[in-house]
Amino acid sequence: MRRLHTAAFLTAFFVCMSLPASAAEPDAAGKPHLIERFKALAGEWNGSGLDGNSMPDTTVSYTVTAGGHAVEELLFPGTSHEMRTVYVRDGDDVVLVHFCASGNHPKMRSRMDGNGDVVFDFDGAINFDPTKAAHMHDARFVFVGPDELTSRWQFWGDGKPAEHVADFHLKRVKIEPNELIDPPR
């Protein structure tokens, strides 16, 4: 009997492990979950020569990680200003934690606006007091197409919006082969 239970467990385990992590995870309404839009960003992106950029020479990479359950954004790789943002599903929302070069880590939660843009609102602070410390406070993502993205990050200081806004207009320069997104056949 013990062998039968072990065999059943192992069979179920290996069946689950063989399912592609790329299968679109539905939300409560049965539509593909918002995290799928962020998974689709996997690859390298660049802002050189594009309009609407406060950061024109930006290089960004997106990597699907954690068994297909998280997306990691790497901003300004290899520089002293390198930063990471991790996007994960939380119920019907996507939450992010931005690991800023300044040492603070704001958390934000997604919502959709009336235009279909993804808006992230401040949802907590790690390692700083948001009423005093300068930090990224909210962001807006516009998925222009499968290979074009704009985002606008609002900086706050002393508990209110600051003048600094980071605008990114990015185009994909390389799609990362990722077996979590597109398993080999």
NORMONOR-V732518 format. One record per run of one state. SS is the DSSP state (a for helix, b for strand, c for the rest). FROM is the first residue (numbers start at 1). TO is the last residue. Records with the same first field share a line. If there is no record, write none. Layout:
BEGIN
SS: FROM-TO ; FROM-TO
END
This chain:
BEGIN
c: 1-1 ; 19-25 ; 27-31 ; 33-34 ; 40-42 ; 47-58 ; 69-69 ; 76-82 ; 91-92 ; 100-104 ; 113-117 ; 127-134 ; 146-147 ; 158-159 ; 176-185
a: 2-18 ; 35-39 ; 66-68
b: 26-26 ; 32-32 ; 43-46 ; 59-65 ; 70-75 ; 83-90 ; 93-99 ; 105-112 ; 118-126 ; 135-145 ; 148-157 ; 160-175
END
